[in-house]
């Protein structure tokens, strides 16, 4: 019952978002501030060259620059960015180094360096695994013309080298994560957080949210940034522009560990919401229903429970995949019940104590979501 209710909420929230997205696509992109596009890098990963090239290929009619930063000049990601940049001499690009991070969240340290080095007040930050369309910058900055102080983008999990583990990871990012974002926004009457894959903001927003060093104490710096600004009464939104989030080829074990790290962070950032998430999964309850049916000598009723759970998840998946224009919507819709079962297991495991490996170090997550280095 709870998962069916949640699926209904997902459908309503997704349709509302789709209406706003289609309306935004028809509006003229006439707000053209000077922009600094900021990209922190840490090593090379599959698909990075294509990801970087998509930023050099931006068609932005105003003044803009592209800034990269890594810890050291020898960083493979930074060197690849310079190599790609040589193919686009018309793009103003800078390549910076920042040294070892001075606080636990290395990404936030890099973002602070980028923000202070930027020539322009309007910043568009993005992770290394983001791959974007040529109108990405132009579409994203439109979010700031009505007084919005922070916007971030939903994303499609995109796979260059498909296998089952990688596709399950990708559809979890597209369906499970983005559905939760849209429902939370609908229920809370507005967006109270941000997504760090891409953020569009003025430089001052970092200071208003506590400054780089304070934000850098948290694992989910994007959530803290958006949440603090929203609590101050400032306008925070989810952009109607959707990007691709490249999911590198992985194994089930590595994928599980990476997703568990983020789910543990969510448990500390939004404890009540995360607890309620356990009631939004369907397949774990469907499997329990099947086991009960078999044990009680009523196998058809048990199979019925499982079938209803599968249909429930396929409705949810198809809705989100369609709204986010995912080209794999048919295949992912059929596979999604398996992903939902995995999500339920991850949710249970998120309550277990444990350490996590993050950006080259071993950390413990404190109850308030801060990172505490263990080595």
KARAQUI-V757502 format. One record per residue. PHI is phi in whole degrees, -180 to 180 (999 if undefined). OMEGA is omega in degrees with one decimal (none if undefined). Layout:
BEGIN
phi->PHI omega->OMEGA
phi->PHI omega->OMEGA
END
This chain:
BEGIN
phi->999 omega->-178.2
phi->-67 omega->179.5
phi->-70 omega->177.2
phi->-68 omega->176.7
phi->-62 omega->-179.8
phi->-63 omega->177.8
phi->-60 omega->176.6
phi->-61 omega->177.9
phi->-65 omega->177.9
phi->-62 omega->-179.1
phi->-61 omega->-179.9
phi->-64 omega->-178.3
phi->-63 omega->-179.2
phi->-67 omega->179.2
phi->-67 omega->176.2
phi->-64 omega->179.1
phi->-64 omega->179.9
phi->-63 omega->177.5
phi->-62 omega->178.8
phi->-66 omega->-179.5
phi->-66 omega->180.0
phi->-65 omega->178.0
phi->-66 omega->-179.7
phi->-64 omega->-179.9
phi->-66 omega->-179.6
phi->-89 omega->-178.1
phi->-79 omega->178.2
phi->-69 omega->177.2
phi->-91 omega->-171.9
phi->-107 omega->176.3
phi->-101 omega->-171.2
phi->-132 omega->176.7
phi->-76 omega->171.5
phi->-70 omega->-170.4
phi->-130 omega->168.8
phi->-111 omega->177.2
phi->-92 omega->-170.4
phi->-113 omega->-178.6
phi->-134 omega->170.8
phi->-76 omega->-179.0
phi->-128 omega->176.2
phi->-151 omega->-179.9
phi->80 omega->-179.6
phi->-108 omega->178.3
phi->-139 omega->-178.7
phi->-56 omega->178.2
phi->85 omega->-174.0
phi->-63 omega->-178.2
phi->-60 omega->178.1
phi->-66 omega->178.6
phi->-61 omega->-179.5
phi->-64 omega->-179.5
phi->-60 omega->-179.0
phi->-65 omega->177.3
phi->-83 omega->175.8
phi->-66 omega->-176.8
phi->-92 omega->179.8
phi->-63 omega->176.2
phi->-105 omega->-177.6
phi->-113 omega->-173.6
phi->-76 omega->-179.5
phi->-101 omega->177.9
phi->-74 omega->177.9
phi->-156 omega->177.2
phi->-138 omega->179.6
phi->-123 omega->-177.0
phi->-122 omega->176.3
phi->-116 omega->173.4
phi->-145 omega->172.4
phi->-140 omega->-177.1
phi->-66 omega->-174.9
phi->-137 omega->-179.8
phi->-64 omega->-179.4
phi->-82 omega->-179.4
phi->-58 omega->-175.4
phi->-63 omega->179.0
phi->-66 omega->179.4
phi->-66 omega->178.2
phi->-64 omega->177.6
phi->-66 omega->177.5
phi->-60 omega->177.2
phi->-64 omega->178.8
phi->-64 omega->177.8
phi->-65 omega->-178.5
phi->-61 omega->178.3
phi->-63 omega->178.7
phi->-82 omega->-176.6
phi->-130 omega->-176.7
phi->-64 omega->-179.2
phi->-76 omega->-177.8
phi->-94 omega->176.2
phi->-77 omega->-176.6
phi->-131 omega->176.5
phi->-129 omega->-175.7
phi->-128 omega->-172.4
phi->-115 omega->170.5
phi->-123 omega->-175.3
phi->-125 omega->-177.1
phi->76 omega->-179.6
phi->-69 omega->-177.4
phi->-62 omega->-177.3
phi->-97 omega->172.5
phi->-147 omega->-165.2
phi->-57 omega->-177.7
phi->-83 omega->-175.4
phi->-64 omega->179.5
phi->-64 omega->-180.0
phi->-65 omega->175.8
phi->-61 omega->178.8
phi->-64 omega->179.4
phi->-63 omega->177.4
phi->-63 omega->177.4
phi->-62 omega->179.8
phi->-64 omega->-177.8
phi->-62 omega->-179.6
phi->-73 omega->179.4
phi->-83 omega->-175.0
phi->-64 omega->178.3
phi->-78 omega->-172.7
phi->-115 omega->-177.4
phi->-77 omega->178.5
phi->-84 omega->-177.2
phi->-117 omega->171.0
phi->-126 omega->-179.4
phi->-96 omega->179.0
phi->-154 omega->177.9
phi->-78 omega->-178.3
phi->-65 omega->-177.6
phi->-92 omega->176.3
phi->-86 omega->174.9
phi->-128 omega->-165.4
phi->-128 omega->175.7
phi->-80 omega->-175.1
phi->-69 omega->178.6
phi->-99 omega->-176.4
phi->-55 omega->-178.6
phi->-60 omega->-177.2
phi->-63 omega->-179.3
phi->-70 omega->-176.1
phi->-66 omega->-175.1
phi->-70 omega->177.0
phi->-61 omega->-178.7
phi->-63 omega->-174.1
phi->-90 omega->-172.0
phi->-80 omega->-178.6
phi->-111 omega->179.1
phi->97 omega->175.9
phi->-64 omega->179.9
phi->-102 omega->-179.1
phi->-152 omega->176.7
phi->-132 omega->174.2
phi->-143 omega->-170.0
phi->-105 omega->164.5
phi->-71 omega->-174.6
phi->-147 omega->171.5
phi->-101 omega->171.5
phi->-66 omega->-172.0
phi->-124 omega->-174.0
phi->-117 omega->173.9
phi->-86 omega->-178.8
phi->-122 omega->-171.6
phi->-74 omega->161.0
phi->-149 omega->-172.0
phi->-61 omega->-178.0
phi->-62 omega->-178.6
phi->-68 omega->179.8
phi->-69 omega->176.2
phi->-63 omega->176.6
phi->-63 omega->-177.9
phi->-63 omega->-177.8
phi->-71 omega->174.1
phi->-64 omega->178.6
phi->-66 omega->-177.4
phi->-73 omega->-171.2
phi->-91 omega->-172.8
phi->-65 omega->-176.6
phi->-67 omega->-175.5
phi->-69 omega->175.8
phi->-63 omega->178.3
phi->-61 omega->178.8
phi->-63 omega->-177.0
phi->-68 omega->179.0
phi->-67 omega->178.6
phi->-61 omega->178.8
phi->-63 omega->-179.8
phi->-67 omega->-176.3
phi->-68 omega->-176.3
phi->-87 omega->177.9
phi->70 omega->-179.8
phi->149 omega->-179.0
phi->-83 omega->-177.0
phi->-115 omega->-176.3
phi->-162 omega->175.6
phi->-137 omega->177.9
phi->-114 omega->-171.0
phi->-76 omega->179.0
phi->-58 omega->170.4
phi->-147 omega->175.0
phi->-129 omega->178.9
phi->-119 omega->-172.5
phi->-163 omega->168.7
phi->-88 omega->-179.4
phi->-54 omega->-177.0
phi->-61 omega->-177.4
phi->-60 omega->178.3
phi->-62 omega->179.3
phi->-69 omega->-179.8
phi->-62 omega->-178.4
phi->-92 omega->175.4
phi->121 omega->179.0
phi->94 omega->-174.4
phi->-62 omega->-174.2
phi->-65 omega->-179.8
phi->-67 omega->177.5
phi->-61 omega->-177.4
phi->-73 omega->175.6
phi->-85 omega->-174.2
phi->-107 omega->174.7
phi->-71 omega->-178.8
phi->-95 omega->-177.6
phi->-63 omega->179.4
phi->-67 omega->177.1
phi->-62 omega->-177.9
phi->-62 omega->179.7
phi->-57 omega->-178.7
phi->-67 omega->-177.8
phi->-65 omega->-179.8
phi->-67 omega->179.0
phi->-66 omega->179.1
phi->-64 omega->179.0
phi->-65 omega->176.7
phi->-82 omega->-179.8
phi->87 omega->179.1
phi->-83 omega->-174.8
phi->-84 omega->176.9
phi->-122 omega->-176.1
phi->-137 omega->165.7
phi->-95 omega->-178.3
phi->-64 omega->172.9
phi->-76 omega->179.7
phi->-92 omega->-177.2
phi->-109 omega->-179.6
phi->-118 omega->175.0
phi->-98 omega->174.6
phi->-111 omega->-174.1
phi->-79 omega->179.1
phi->-104 omega->-178.3
phi->-69 omega->179.3
phi->-56 omega->-173.1
phi->-144 omega->173.9
phi->-107 omega->178.9
phi->-60 omega->-178.5
phi->-64 omega->-179.2
phi->-67 omega->178.4
phi->-61 omega->-180.0
phi->-62 omega->-178.6
phi->-64 omega->-179.2
phi->-66 omega->-179.9
phi->-70 omega->178.2
phi->-65 omega->178.3
phi->-59 omega->-179.0
phi->-71 omega->179.6
phi->-69 omega->175.3
phi->-65 omega->177.4
phi->-67 omega->178.9
phi->-63 omega->179.1
phi->-58 omega->-179.3
phi->-87 omega->179.6
phi->-74 omega->-176.9
phi->-133 omega->-172.1
phi->-59 omega->-178.9
phi->-68 omega->179.4
phi->-63 omega->-179.7
phi->-67 omega->177.5
phi->-61 omega->179.0
phi->-66 omega->179.3
phi->-59 omega->179.7
phi->-59 omega->179.7
phi->-88 omega->-178.1
phi->-93 omega->177.3
phi->-76 omega->-178.7
phi->-113 omega->-173.5
phi->-62 omega->176.6
phi->-57 omega->178.5
phi->-72 omega->176.5
phi->-64 omega->177.8
phi->-67 omega->176.6
phi->-62 omega->177.5
phi->-64 omega->177.7
phi->-64 omega->179.3
phi->-61 omega->177.8
phi->-61 omega->-178.9
phi->-61 omega->179.2
phi->-66 omega->-178.8
phi->-68 omega->-177.3
phi->-89 omega->-179.0
phi->75 omega->178.7
phi->-126 omega->-174.3
phi->-62 omega->-179.5
phi->-66 omega->178.0
phi->-66 omega->177.2
phi->-62 omega->176.7
phi->-64 omega->177.3
phi->-64 omega->176.0
phi->-58 omega->-178.2
phi->-65 omega->-179.7
phi->-64 omega->178.9
phi->-63 omega->178.4
phi->-63 omega->179.7
phi->-65 omega->179.0
phi->-63 omega->176.9
phi->-53 omega->-177.5
phi->-69 omega->179.9
phi->-70 omega->174.9
phi->-63 omega->178.8
phi->-60 omega->-176.6
phi->-65 omega->-177.5
phi->-62 omega->178.9
phi->-61 omega->-177.5
phi->-67 omega->-179.1
phi->-64 omega->179.1
phi->-72 omega->-178.7
phi->-65 omega->-179.3
phi->-92 omega->174.3
phi->57 omega->179.4
phi->-79 omega->-177.9
phi->-68 omega->-178.8
phi->-102 omega->-171.2
phi->-60 omega->-177.8
phi->-69 omega->-179.3
phi->-64 omega->-177.5
phi->-68 omega->176.9
phi->-61 omega->-179.8
phi->-69 omega->-178.4
phi->-84 omega->-168.6
phi->-62 omega->176.6
phi->-54 omega->177.0
phi->-64 omega->177.5
phi->-64 omega->180.0
phi->-65 omega->176.4
phi->-63 omega->177.6
phi->-63 omega->178.9
phi->-62 omega->177.6
phi->-65 omega->177.5
phi->-66 omega->177.8
phi->-60 omega->-179.6
phi->-61 omega->177.8
phi->-60 omega->-177.5
phi->-69 omega->-178.7
phi->-66 omega->179.0
phi->-92 omega->176.4
phi->-83 omega->175.7
phi->-69 omega->178.4
phi->172 omega->178.8
phi->-106 omega->178.1
phi->-141 omega->177.6
phi->-96 omega->-172.8
phi->-144 omega->176.5
phi->49 omega->171.8
phi->87 omega->180.0
phi->-140 omega->177.5
phi->-100 omega->-173.5
phi->-130 omega->170.1
phi->-117 omega->176.2
phi->-90 omega->178.4
phi->-78 omega->-178.1
phi->-57 omega->-179.9
phi->-94 omega->175.4
phi->90 omega->177.9
phi->-80 omega->177.7
phi->-95 omega->176.6
phi->-123 omega->-176.3
phi->-70 omega->-178.8
phi->-104 omega->179.3
phi->-145 omega->none
END
